[in-house]
């Protein structure tokens, strides 16, 4: 298993700095390192402020998300 030492937010910070939204059609959002706690699977939008918008209209806080597999 490959483990990144960089935060997911560091990886997308440059893309978000221009105020754009990042969209993924099929992503998995994990709430823990062990990948036991799946918060969402499916399409998502990462907003410029770091929050993750789900198709249901709910938002996930950056503090709740451990990492995202696009």
C-alpha positions in Angstrom: 0.0 0.0 0.0 1.3 3.5 -0.9 0.6 6.1 1.7 0.9 9.8 0.9 2.3 12.2 3.4 0.6 15.1 1.7 -2.9 16.1 2.6 -5.5 15.9 -0.2 -6.1 19.6 0.3 -2.4 20.3 -0.5 -2.8 18.4 -3.7 -5.8 20.4 -4.9 -4.8 23.7 -3.5 -3.3 25.0 -6.7 -6.4 24.1 -8.7 -8.7 25.7 -6.1 -6.7 28.9 -5.8 -8.3 30.3 -8.9 -11.8 29.8 -7.5 -12.6 26.8 -9.7 -14.6 23.7 -8.7 -13.2 20.2 -9.1 -15.7 17.6 -10.1 -15.3 13.8 -10.1 -17.8 11.4 -11.6 -16.9 8.3 -9.5 -15.0 9.0 -6.4 -14.8 7.4 -2.9 -14.5 9.6 0.1 -12.9 8.0 3.2 -13.2 9.3 6.8 -10.3 7.3 8.2 -6.8 6.1 7.3 -7.7 2.4 7.2 -10.4 3.0 4.6 -13.0 1.4 6.8 -15.2 4.4 7.0 -16.6 5.3 3.6 -18.4 8.6 3.7 -19.6 8.6 0.1 -19.2 6.9 -3.3 -20.2 8.5 -6.5 -20.0 11.9 -8.1 -18.7 14.9 -6.0 -17.7 18.5 -6.3 -14.8 20.0 -4.3 -15.6 23.6 -3.7 -13.0 26.4 -3.6 -13.3 26.6 0.2 -12.4 22.9 0.6 -15.8 21.6 1.4 -17.1 18.6 -0.6 -20.6 18.9 -2.2 -22.5 15.7 -2.6 -25.3 15.2 -5.3 -27.9 15.1 -2.4 -27.1 18.7 -1.5 -25.2 17.8 1.6 -21.7 19.2 2.3 -18.8 17.4 3.9 -16.3 19.4 6.0 -12.6 19.2 5.1 -12.0 18.1 8.7 -14.3 15.1 8.2 -12.6 13.8 5.0 -9.3 11.8 5.4 -8.8 11.3 1.7 -10.5 11.0 -1.6 -9.8 8.4 -4.3 -11.0 9.8 -7.6 
